[in-house]
Amino acid sequence: MARPRSPKGRARVAHARLAEAYPGSAVELCALDHRDPYELLVATILSAQCTDERVNQVTPALFARYPTPGDLAGADPAEVEELIRPTGFFRNKARSLLGMAHAVDTRFDGEVPGRMADLVSLPGVGRKTANVIRSVAMGLPGLPVDTHVGRLSRRLDLTQETDPVRVEKVLDTMVPAGERGLFSLRLILHGRAVCRARSPRCGECVLADICPSAGQVT
């Protein structure tokens, strides 16, 4: 095939090829185990500077003990800290979880809100986390930008922006609204498995023939 000449063209081809390489829905592609927006919000807060695998080991007991935002809002901080200790930074995370749960319970009648402005008003919730909740748990447009998404976007020369919000805004113009979350999840999976920060596996990459950085990163 002809090599795409524009960033938007590369994004379109990358999106199609990654969909074949990493099939599935957003829920299926998300590495954090959850059953609803509340559980995904808790798990995403816990995932900061922690592996998804470790979070998934901790959350079953946490969700069994506090199945709703109202339950978590009234929790003993020390008990929450002990349950989430393996995820690291457990005191800060416990404060964020309790603050988030109280806000959801009192301001939003116990339902995790879907509006970006409402989500980022919750303690411990930034734009990336809000986009995860919107795109994975709610089926709404949202393109989370983490280190993998940023790195692959620059290697593919979709953008040279380094600020996550600016990267998000650029990618939003290249991907249909309903598929932005899927694009992000697939970039993350590809970044973990193939396009690693160090020693990327360009010889195994389904995007190598359209990637301006192929074979140039060591």
DRENGU-54783 format. One record per residue: residue in one letter; x, y, z of N, C-alpha, C, O, CB in turn. Coordinates in steps of 0.2 Angstrom, whole numbers, padded with zeros to 4 digits, always signed. Atoms other than C-alpha are relative to their C-alpha. Glycine has a CB too. Layout:
BEGIN
AXYZXYZXYZXYZXYZ...
//
This chain:
BEGIN
M+0004-0006+0000+0000+0000+0000+0004+0006+0000+0010+0006+0002-0005+0000+0006A-0003-0006-0001+0005+0018-0002+0001+0002+0007-0004+0002+0011-0003+0005-0005R-0001-0003-0007+0013+0026+0013-0004+0006+0001-0003+0011-0003+0008+0001+0001P+0004-0007-0002+0001+0039+0021+0005+0006+0000+0010+0005+0003-0004-0001+0006R-0004-0006+0000+0008+0056+0018-0001+0005+0006+0003+0009+0008+0000+0004-0006S+0002-0005-0005-0001+0065+0032-0001-0004+0007-0002-0010+0007-0007+0003-0002P+0001+0003-0007-0002+0062+0051-0007-0003+0001-0008-0008+0004+0000+0005+0005K+0007+0002+0000-0021+0060+0049+0000-0007-0004-0004-0012-0002-0005+0005-0003G+0000+0007+0004-0018+0046+0036+0004-0005+0004+0001-0011+0004+0004+0001-0007R-0004+0005-0004-0005+0037+0047-0005-0002+0006-0005-0008+0008+0006+0003+0003A+0005+0002-0005-0018+0038+0061-0005-0005-0002-0007-0009+0001-0003+0006+0003R+0005+0004+0003-0031+0031+0050+0002-0008-0001-0001-0012+0001-0003+0003-0006V-0003+0007+0001-0020+0016+0045+0002-0003+0006+0000-0009+0007+0006+0001-0005A-0002+0003-0006-0013+0013+0062-0006-0002+0004-0006-0007+0007+0004+0006+0005H+0006+0002-0004-0031+0013+0070-0003-0007-0003-0005-0011+0000-0005+0005-0001A+0002+0006+0003-0036+0000+0057+0004-0006+0001+0001-0012+0003-0001+0001-0008R-0004+0005-0001-0021-0011+0059+0000-0002+0007+0000-0008+0009+0007+0001-0002L+0000+0001-0007-0021-0010+0078-0006-0004+0002-0007-0008+0006+0001+0006+0004A+0006+0003-0001-0039-0015+0078+0000-0008-0002-0003-0012+0002-0006+0003-0004E-0001+0007+0002-0034-0031+0069+0004-0004+0005+0003-0010+0007+0002-0001-0007A-0005+0003-0005-0020-0034+0081-0002-0001+0007+0000-0006+0010+0007+0004+0000Y+0002+0000-0007-0029-0031+0097-0008+0001-0001-0011+0006+0001+0003+0006+0004P+0008+0000+0000-0048-0035+0094-0003+0000+0006+0000-0002+0011-0002-0006-0005G+0004+0000-0006-0061-0033+0106-0003+0007+0002-0002+0012-0001+0004-0002+0006S+0003-0006-0002-0072-0020+0115+0004+0004+0005+0010+0001+0007-0007-0001+0003A-0004-0004-0004-0065-0006+0126+0000-0004+0007+0005-0004+0010-0003+0007+0001V+0000+0003-0007-0071-0016+0142+0005-0006-0001+0009-0008+0004-0007-0002+0001E-0004+0006+0001-0062-0032+0135+0007+0002+0000+0012-0001+0002-0002-0003-0006L-0007-0002+0001-0046-0022+0131+0003+0003+0006+0009+0003+0007+0001+0005-0006C-0003-0003-0007-0045-0013+0148+0003-0005+0004+0000-0010+0006-0006+0004+0003A-0003+0005-0004-0033-0022+0159-0002+0001+0007-0001-0004+0011+0007+0002+0000L+0003-0001-0007-0042-0016+0175-0007-0003+0001-0011-0002-0003+0000+0007+0002D+0006+0004-0001-0055-0028+0181-0005+0005+0004-0004+0008+0008+0001-0006+0005H+0006-0004-0003-0072-0019+0185-0006-0003-0003-0007-0006-0008+0001+0007-0002R+0007+0001+0003-0091-0021+0183-0004+0006-0001-0009+0005-0004-0003-0005+0006D+0004-0006+0001-0097-0003+0183+0005+0006+0000+0011+0005+0002-0005+0000+0005P-0005-0006+0000-0090+0015+0182+0003+0001+0007+0009+0003+0007-0004+0006-0002Y-0003-0001-0007-0088+0016+0201+0006-0005+0001+0011-0002+0003-0005-0002+0006E-0006+0005-0001-0076+0000+0201+0005+0002-0004+0011+0002-0002-0003-0007-0001L-0005-0002+0005-0067+0007+0186+0004+0006+0003+0010+0007+0002-0002+0001-0007L-0002-0006-0002-0065+0024+0194+0005-0002+0006+0011+0001+0007-0005+0004+0003V-0004+0002-0005-0058+0016+0210+0007-0003-0002+0012-0002+0000-0004-0005+0005A-0006+0004+0002-0046+0004+0201+0005+0005-0004+0011+0004-0003-0002-0005-0005T-0004-0004+0003-0040+0018+0190+0004+0005+0005+0010+0006+0003-0004+0005-0005I-0003-0004-0005-0036+0029+0205+0006-0004+0003+0011-0001+0004-0005+0003+0005L-0005+0005-0003-0026+0014+0212+0005-0001-0004+0011-0003-0002-0004-0006+0003S-0005+0002+0005-0017+0011+0196+0006+0005-0001+0011+0004-0004-0003-0001-0006A-0006-0005+0000-0006+0027+0198+0006-0003+0003+0006-0005+0009-0002+0007+0004Q-0006+0003-0002+0012+0021+0199-0001-0007+0003+0003-0009+0008+0003+0005+0005C+0001+0007-0002+0006+0003+0201-0002-0004-0006-0005-0001-0011-0005+0000+0006T+0002+0004+0006+0004-0011+0189-0007-0002+0000-0010-0002+0006+0004-0007+0000D+0007+0002+0000-0013-0016+0183-0001-0007+0004-0006-0008+0007-0003+0000-0007E+0000+0007-0003-0010-0034+0189-0001+0001+0008-0005-0003+0011+0006-0004-0002R+0000-0001-0007-0007-0028+0207-0007+0003+0002-0009+0001+0007+0006+0004+0002V+0006-0003-0002-0022-0017+0207-0006-0005+0000-0010-0006+0004-0002+0005-0005N+0005+0005+0001-0033-0032+0201+0001-0005+0006-0004-0009+0007+0001-0004-0007Q-0001+0004-0006-0026-0042+0216-0003+0003+0006-0006+0000+0010+0007-0002+0001V+0003-0003-0006-0032-0029+0228-0007+0002+0000-0011+0002+0005+0004+0007+0001T+0007-0003+0001-0049-0023+0221-0005-0005+0002-0010-0003+0005-0001+0002-0006P+0005+0005-0002-0059-0039+0224-0002+0001+0008-0008+0001+0009+0002-0007-0001A+0002-0001-0007-0058-0037+0243-0002+0007+0002-0007+0008+0006+0006-0001+0005L+0002-0007-0001-0060-0018+0242-0007+0001-0002-0011+0004+0002+0004+0005-0004F+0007+0000+0002-0076-0020+0232-0005-0004+0004-0011-0002+0005+0000-0002-0007A+0005+0004-0004-0083-0033+0243-0001+0003+0006-0007+0003+0009+0004-0007+0002R+0001-0004-0006-0080-0022+0258-0004+0006-0001-0008+0008+0003+0006+0001+0003Y+0003-0007+0001-0086-0006+0250-0003+0000-0007+0000+0002-0012+0005+0006+0000P+0003+0002+0007-0098-0011+0235-0003+0007-0003-0004+0007-0009-0005-0005+0001T+0003-0006+0003-0105+0007+0233+0004+0006+0002+0008+0006+0007-0007+0001+0002P-0004-0006-0002-0098+0025+0234-0002+0002+0007+0002+0004+0011-0002+0006-0005G+0002-0002-0006-0109+0028+0249+0004-0005+0006+0005-0002+0011-0007-0001+0001D-0003+0004-0005-0101+0013+0258+0008+0002+0001+0010+0003+0006+0000-0008-0003L-0007-0002-0001-0083+0019+0254+0000+0007+0003+0005+0008+0006+0003+0000-0007A+0000-0007-0003-0088+0037+0259+0001+0000+0007+0004+0004+0010-0005+0004-0003G+0000+0001-0007-0091+0031+0276+0005-0005+0003+0005-0006+0009-0007-0002+0002A-0005+0005-0003-0076+0020+0278+0005+0003+0005+0006+0009+0005+0004-0003-0006D-0005-0002-0004-0063+0020+0291+0007+0001-0004+0009-0004-0007+0001-0005+0006P-0006-0001+0005-0047+0028+0282+0005-0006+0002+0008-0008-0003+0003+0007+0002A-0005+0005-0001-0036+0016+0291-0001-0007-0003+0004-0011-0005+0001-0001+0008E+0002+0006+0003-0045+0001+0285+0001+0000-0008+0003-0005-0010-0007-0002+0002V-0001-0001+0007-0045+0007+0267+0008+0000-0001+0010-0003-0006-0003+0007-0002E-0007-0001+0001-0026+0011+0269+0003-0007+0000+0007-0009-0004+0003+0004+0005E-0003+0007-0001-0023-0007+0274-0002-0004-0006+0002-0009-0008-0003-0003+0007L+0002+0004+0006-0033-0015+0260+0004+0002-0006+0005-0002-0011-0008+0001-0001I-0004-0003+0006-0024-0004+0247+0007+0000+0000+0011+0002-0005-0003+0006-0003R-0007-0001-0001-0007-0004+0254+0005-0003-0005+0009+0000-0007+0002-0004+0007P-0005+0003+0005+0001-0016+0241+0000+0004-0007+0005+0003-0011-0003-0007-0002T+0000-0004+0006-0003-0003+0227+0005+0006+0001+0006+0009-0004-0007+0003-0002G-0005-0006-0001+0009+0010+0235-0003+0006+0001-0009+0007-0001+0005+0000-0006F+0003-0007-0001+0006+0028+0240-0007-0001+0003-0011+0003+0002+0000+0004-0006F+0006+0002-0002-0008+0020+0250-0004+0006+0004-0010+0006+0004+0000-0006+0004R+0003-0005-0004-0011+0035+0261-0003+0006-0004-0009+0008-0003+0005+0004+0005N+0002-0005+0005-0013+0048+0247-0006-0003-0004-0011+0000-0005+0005+0002-0005K+0006+0003+0004-0024+0035+0237-0006-0001+0004-0011+0000+0002+0003-0006-0002A+0006+0001-0004-0035+0032+0252-0004+0007+0001-0010+0007+0001+0002-0003+0007R+0003-0007-0001-0038+0051+0254-0004+0001-0007-0010+0004-0006+0005+0005+0001S+0003-0001+0007-0042+0052+0235-0007-0004+0000-0012-0002-0002+0005-0002-0005L+0006+0004+0001-0054+0037+0236-0006+0002+0005-0011+0002+0003+0002-0007+0002L+0005-0002-0004-0063+0043+0251-0003+0007-0002-0009+0008-0001+0003+0001+0007G+0003-0007+0003-0065+0061+0244-0004-0001-0006-0009+0002-0007+0006+0004-0001M+0003+0002+0006-0070+0054+0228-0007-0003+0001-0012-0001-0001+0003-0005-0005A+0006+0003-0001-0083+0043+0235-0005+0004+0004-0011+0004+0003+0001-0006+0005H+0004-0004-0004-0090+0056+0247-0003+0005-0005-0009+0007-0005+0004+0004+0005A+0003-0004+0005-0092+0068+0232-0005-0003-0005-0010+0000-0006+0006+0003-0005V+0004+0004+0004-0100+0055+0221-0007-0001+0004-0012-0001+0001+0003-0007-0002D+0006+0002-0004-0112+0050+0235-0004+0006+0002-0011+0006+0001+0002-0003+0007T+0004-0006-0002-0117+0068+0240-0002+0005-0005-0007+0008-0005+0004+0004+0005R+0001-0005+0006-0116+0078+0224-0003-0003-0006-0007+0000-0010+0007+0003-0002F+0003+0003+0006-0121+0065+0211-0004-0006+0002-0005-0010-0002+0006-0002-0004D+0005+0005-0002-0133+0054+0221+0002-0007-0001-0001-0012-0003-0007+0001-0004G-0003+0007+0000-0121+0039+0221+0002-0002-0007+0004-0008-0007-0005-0004+0004E-0001+0002+0007-0119+0039+0202+0006+0003-0002+0006+0009-0002-0006+0001-0004V-0006-0003+0003-0102+0042+0194-0003+0004-0006-0006+0002-0010+0005-0005-0002P+0002-0004+0005-0105+0057+0183+0003-0002-0007+0009-0004-0007+0001+0007+0002G-0003+0001+0007-0102+0056+0164+0003+0007-0003+0008+0006-0008-0005-0002-0005R-0002-0007+0003-0098+0075+0160+0008+0000+0003+0009-0001+0008-0004+0006+0002M-0007-0001-0001-0079+0078+0159+0001+0005+0006+0005+0004+0011+0004+0003-0006A-0001-0005-0005-0081+0094+0170-0002-0003+0007+0001-0001+0012-0005+0006-0001D+0002+0003-0007-0090+0084+0184+0005-0005+0002+0007-0005+0008-0007-0003-0001L-0005+0005-0001-0077+0070+0183+0006+0003+0003+0009+0001+0008+0001-0005-0005V-0006-0003-0002-0062+0081+0185-0001+0004+0006+0004+0006+0009+0003+0004-0005S+0001-0004-0007-0070+0090+0200+0000-0005+0006+0000-0003+0011-0007+0003+0000L+0000+0004-0006-0069+0074+0210+0007-0001+0002+0012-0001-0002-0002-0007-0003P-0007+0001-0002-0054+0071+0221+0004-0006-0003+0001-0011-0003+0000+0000+0008G-0004+0005+0003-0040+0061+0213-0002-0002-0007+0001-0006-0009-0001-0006+0004V+0002+0002+0007-0048+0062+0196+0003+0006-0005+0001+0011-0004-0007-0001-0001G-0003-0005+0005-0038+0071+0182-0003-0002-0007-0007-0006-0007+0007+0000+0000R+0003+0001+0006-0042+0072+0164+0001-0007-0003-0003-0010-0006+0003+0005-0005K-0001+0007+0003-0034+0055+0159-0004-0005+0003-0007-0009+0000+0008-0002+0002T+0005+0004-0003-0044+0046+0172-0007+0001-0002-0010-0004-0003+0001+0001+0008A+0007-0002+0002-0060+0055+0167-0001-0003-0007-0006-0006-0008-0001+0007+0000N+0001+0003+0007-0057+0049+0149+0000-0007+0000-0004-0010-0004+0006+0002-0004V+0000+0007-0001-0054+0031+0155-0007-0002+0002-0010-0006-0001+0005-0002+0005I+0007+0002-0002-0071+0031+0164-0005+0001-0006-0009-0003-0007-0002+0004+0006R+0005-0001+0006-0080+0039+0149+0000-0005-0005-0005-0007-0007+0001+0008-0002S-0001+0004+0006-0073+0029+0136-0001-0008+0001-0004-0011-0003+0007+0001-0003V+0000+0007-0001-0072+0012+0144-0007-0002+0004-0010-0007+0002+0006-0002+0005A+0005+0002-0004-0086+0011+0157-0007+0003-0002-0012+0001-0001+0001+0002+0007M+0006-0003+0002-0099+0023+0149-0001+0001-0008-0006+0003-0010+0001+0007+0002G+0001-0001+0007-0096+0022+0130-0001+0007-0003-0004+0008-0008-0007-0004-0002L+0000-0007+0003-0093+0040+0128+0006+0002-0003+0011-0002-0001-0002+0005+0006P-0006-0002+0003-0080+0049+0118+0005+0002+0006+0004+0005+0011-0001+0006-0004G-0006-0002-0005-0063+0050+0128+0006-0003-0003+0006-0009-0004-0002-0002+0007L-0006+0002+0002-0045+0048+0123+0005+0001+0005+0009+0006+0006+0002+0003-0007P-0005+0000-0005-0034+0044+0138+0007+0001-0003+0009-0004-0007-0001-0005+0005V-0007-0001+0002-0016+0050+0135+0005-0002+0006+0006+0002+0010+0002+0007-0003D-0005+0002-0005-0003+0040+0146+0007+0001-0004+0007+0003-0010-0001-0007+0003T-0007+0000+0003+0016+0038+0142+0000-0004-0006+0004-0002-0011+0005-0002+0005H-0001+0004+0006+0013+0025+0129-0004+0003-0005-0001+0003-0011-0004-0007+0002V+0004-0004+0006+0000+0035+0119+0004+0006-0002+0005+0007-0008-0007+0002+0003G-0004-0006+0002+0011+0050+0120+0006-0002-0004+0008+0001-0009+0003+0004+0006R-0006+0002+0003+0027+0040+0115-0002-0002-0007+0002+0000-0012+0003-0006+0004L+0002+0002+0007+0018+0031+0100-0002+0005-0005-0001+0005-0011-0005-0006+0001S+0002-0006+0004+0010+0047+0094+0006+0004-0003+0006+0006-0009-0005+0004+0004R-0006-0003+0002+0027+0055+0093+0004-0004-0005+0006-0002-0010+0004+0002+0006R-0004+0004+0004+0036+0040+0085-0004+0000-0007-0001-0001-0012+0000-0007+0003L+0003+0000+0006+0022+0039+0072-0001+0007-0003-0004+0008-0009-0007-0003+0001D+0001-0007+0002+0023+0058+0070-0007+0002-0002-0009+0005-0007+0004+0001-0007L+0007-0002+0000+0005+0060+0073+0000+0007+0003-0004+0012+0001-0005-0004+0004T-0001-0007-0003+0010+0075+0084+0007+0000+0003+0010-0006+0005-0005+0002+0005Q-0006-0001-0004+0026+0081+0092-0001+0003+0007+0004+0005+0010+0006+0004-0004E+0002-0003-0007+0017+0088+0107+0002-0005+0005+0002-0011+0005-0008+0002+0000T-0002+0004-0006+0023+0082+0124-0005+0001+0006-0006-0004+0010+0007+0002+0002D+0005-0001-0005+0009+0089+0135-0006-0005-0002-0009-0005-0007-0003+0007+0000P+0006+0005+0001-0005+0075+0137-0006+0003-0003-0009+0000-0007-0001-0003+0006V+0006-0003+0002-0019+0087+0135+0000+0002-0008-0004+0002-0011-0002+0006+0004R-0001-0002+0007-0012+0094+0118+0000-0006-0004-0002-0006-0010+0007+0004+0000V+0000+0007+0004-0009+0076+0112-0007-0002-0001-0009-0004-0006+0005-0005+0004E+0007+0002+0000-0027+0072+0116-0004+0004-0005-0007+0001-0009-0003+0001+0007K+0003-0004+0004-0033+0087+0107+0002-0001-0008-0003-0001-0012+0001+0007+0001V-0002+0001+0007-0023+0083+0091-0003-0007-0002-0006-0007-0008+0008+0000+0000L+0003+0006+0002-0028+0065+0091-0007+0000-0001-0010-0004-0005+0002-0006+0005D+0007+0000+0000-0046+0069+0094-0002+0002-0008-0008+0000-0010-0003+0005+0005T+0002-0002+0007-0046+0077+0076+0001-0005-0005-0001-0005-0011+0004+0006-0002M-0002+0005+0005-0039+0061+0068-0004-0006+0001-0004-0011-0003+0007-0002+0001V+0003+0006-0001-0050+0048+0076-0008+0001+0001-0009+0006+0005+0003-0004+0006P+0007-0001-0001-0069+0046+0076-0002+0000+0007+0001-0004+0011-0005-0005-0004A+0001-0001-0008-0077+0051+0093-0001-0006+0003+0001-0007+0009-0006+0005+0000G+0002+0006-0003-0084+0034+0096+0005-0005+0001+0005-0010+0004-0006-0003-0003E-0006+0005+0000-0067+0025+0093+0006+0003+0004+0011+0000+0004+0001-0001-0007R-0006-0003-0003-0056+0037+0103+0003-0004+0006+0009-0005+0006-0001+0007+0002G-0002+0004-0005-0055+0026+0118+0003-0007-0002+0008-0009+0001-0006-0002+0005L-0003+0006+0003-0052+0010+0108+0007+0002-0003+0012-0002-0002-0004-0003-0005F-0006-0002+0003-0038+0019+0099+0006+0001+0005+0011-0002+0005+0000+0007-0004S-0004-0001-0005-0030+0024+0115+0002-0007+0004+0008-0008+0005-0003+0004+0006L-0002+0007-0003-0031+0006+0123+0004-0004-0005+0009-0007-0002-0007-0003+0001R-0004+0004+0005-0024-0001+0107+0008+0002+0000+0012-0001-0001-0003-0001-0006L-0007-0003+0000-0009+0011+0107+0004-0002+0007+0009-0004+0007+0000+0008+0000I-0003+0003-0007-0006+0006+0126+0002-0007-0001+0008-0008+0001-0005+0001+0005L-0002+0007+0001-0006-0012+0122+0006-0001-0005+0010-0005-0003-0006-0004-0002H-0005+0001+0005+0005-0010+0107+0007+0003+0003+0012+0000+0002-0001+0004-0006G-0006-0003-0003+0017+0001+0117+0003-0005+0005+0009-0005+0006-0002+0007+0004R-0002+0005-0005+0018-0012+0131+0004-0006-0004+0009-0009-0001-0005-0002+0004A-0003+0006+0003+0021-0027+0119+0005+0001-0005+0009-0003-0006-0006-0003-0003V-0004-0001+0006+0030-0020+0104+0004+0006+0000+0010+0006+0000-0004-0001-0006C-0003-0006+0001+0034-0002+0103+0002+0003+0007-0001+0008+0010-0005+0005-0003R-0002-0002-0007+0043-0001+0120+0004+0006+0000+0007+0008-0005+0004-0006+0003A-0004-0006+0000+0052+0014+0126+0007-0001-0002+0010+0003-0005-0001+0003+0007R-0006+0002+0002+0068+0005+0125+0000-0006-0004-0004-0010-0003+0005-0001+0006S-0001+0006+0005+0073-0007+0111-0007-0002-0003-0009-0008-0002+0003-0006+0004P+0007+0001+0003+0056-0006+0102+0001-0006-0005+0006-0006-0009-0003+0006-0004R-0001+0006+0004+0053-0022+0092-0003+0002-0007-0008-0001-0009-0004-0006+0002C+0003-0002+0006+0051-0014+0075-0001-0005-0005-0005-0005-0010+0005+0005-0003G+0000+0005+0004+0054-0030+0066-0006-0004+0000-0008-0008-0004+0006-0005+0001E+0006+0004-0001+0038-0037+0073-0006+0005+0000-0012+0003+0001+0000-0003+0007C+0005-0005-0001+0028-0021+0072-0005+0001-0007-0002+0001-0012+0003+0007+0001V+0005-0001+0005+0012-0020+0061+0000+0007-0003-0003+0008-0008-0007-0002+0002L+0000-0006+0002+0015-0002+0059+0007+0003-0003+0008+0008-0005-0002+0005+0005A-0007-0002+0002+0034-0002+0054+0000+0003-0007+0004+0008-0008+0004-0006+0000D-0001-0003+0007+0031+0002+0035-0003+0007+0000-0002+0010-0005-0004-0005-0005I+0003-0007+0001+0021+0018+0039+0003+0004+0006+0001+0010+0006-0008+0000+0001C-0003-0003-0006+0031+0023+0055+0007+0004-0002+0011+0001-0004+0001-0005+0005P-0006-0004+0001+0044+0037+0052+0006-0002+0004+0011+0000+0003-0001+0008+0000S-0006+0001-0005+0054+0031+0067+0002-0007+0000+0007-0009+0003-0003+0001+0007A-0002+0007+0000+0055+0013+0062+0007-0001-0001+0010+0001-0006-0004-0004-0005G-0008+0002+0001+0073+0006+0064+0004+0006+0003+0010+0005+0002+0001-0001-0007Q-0005-0006-0002+0079+0023+0071+0000+0001+0008+0004+0005+0010-0003+0006-0003V+0000+0000-0008+0075+0020+0090+0004-0006+0003+0002-0011+0001-0007+0001+0003T-0004+0005-0003+0087+0010+0100-0002-0001+0008+0001-0005+0011+0007+0000-0001
//
